[in-house]
Amino acid sequence: MTEIQIKQTGLLSVNTLIVPVCDNKVFIVDPAACSISGDSFSFLNFLKTNNLECIGIVLTHSHFDHITGLFELKEVFSNAKIAIHKEEASEIQAGLGPMNQSILQNFGMSSLIPFFNQFVNPDILLQDKNNLSVFVQSTDEKLSSELKKWIVIHTPGHSPGSICLYNEEKRVLISGDTLFYGTCGRTDMYGGNQRTIESSLAKLDRIIPNGTKVYPGHDCCFTK
């Protein structure tokens, strides 16, 4: 597998991404497929059928719709490390945090809150300008070299710990819910801030060149 695979999964059709690194190793972005939405096995079967090994899980942010598949994926790939920005680690530690509880209540989905009590703690707390080589031991030079090409860009606004992942060599941006075609992520929920997301969008505009392919957290890919 040489191209990023998009699987629309979970309760709100999240773009769960299977990102190739090298050989049969991949990292997964925003695993949403789960038993509640009835699509967990189709996603996991894709990995199994293609003999893909998940070495890491990146959460672009901690909103419930982007993390519902985290527990089931971790059960299968127990050695895969979970990475999230440090500003949102508390949202998935020891049960669901206040931001997600508020959002689930606003969506009329409070009954799902107990589902998140089974979640595991993150292994890696990301910061702006980190790269994804944090997933592996430095002795695996080939894997480490490829993961170093994926740079973390902190883009708060949709949520305090929202991030994008940028690979300059591949001219690819994984934008989560920060950036969509012609618009940006909503900021009217708990933890959102319109002025902050505007600053994040300006930051992306400075960093990301035209011609970059963008993989958003929902809907279709596009080229900047």
Salt bridges, closest charged atoms under 4 A:
ASP23 OD1 - LYS142 NZ 3.02
ASP30 OD2 - HIS66 ND1 2.88
GLU53 OE1 - LYS25 NZ 3.92
ASP65 OD2 - HIS66 NE2 3.55
ASP65 OD2 - HIS218 NE2 3.32
ASP123 OD2 - LYS74 NZ 3.66
ASP128 OD1 - LYS203 NZ 3.17
GLU146 OE2 - LYS149 NZ 3.03
GLU169 OE2 - LYS149 NZ 3.10
ASP177 OD2 - HIS61 NE2 3.40
ASP177 OD2 - HIS66 NE2 3.03
ASP177 OD2 - HIS158 NE2 3.38
ASP177 OD2 - HIS218 NE2 3.47
ASP188 OD1 - ARG186 NE 2.76
ASP205 OD1 - LYS224 NZ 3.44
